[in-house]
């Protein structure tokens, strides 16, 4: 079984639960490719999922990291924080995704492919 899965269609609840339990028990790290419309779910570090996406054809500038917490509902399930988000050249100087349009793109893809904060 893989520790990181690239999701192009809605992830099965059992697969999401497995990935959540694998490293952190209450959350899972993910990296979203806002251009390709895919999400890499799982891994111990956002950088691990980032590398999986880069190896599959993603561009660095399109990748944004976040944390997903199932069971917290739509408003509380996403944290837009990851070390891979620090990109001064793209105007993002912190771990938090600062651009609201990028946050919305990440939210839209996570809700479509991973979930809207419902319990697995």
Steps between C-alpha positions, in 0.01 A plus 500: 500500500617846416555774758412767243219475249435736207126558491332590169150382601334508842705291743323206662423561870688186605811611308483846658462345847805280435712798395383709797594220742835429332696791650290741707174325608281815474627671186667441169744716308421577141639691205273644233597561138270789414579476126453124452212476748645212702585450867781291650372368832721352772862489600688615804609831343335726245831481311448125452163552327650792308771271360242241392313769306815645345598150384157464337531821296392781732674838508634637829316829456163318489544303824360611835502314830227471761382280787160328495309406816206266439212540743542876548244611241541737204626796699753318716641224283773690312818671615682676217840457665809319371871569469475448123276809482788735584570653159614861504544497121126430469407756764432244775739576784351276771399139553138608464347534151451879490323547166122463539450378141756224558331408830166474320651279228653272765173490697295419189727211398528356852122513549446329162769232527563441872200622696323788669604417851260216558610210719647209303 
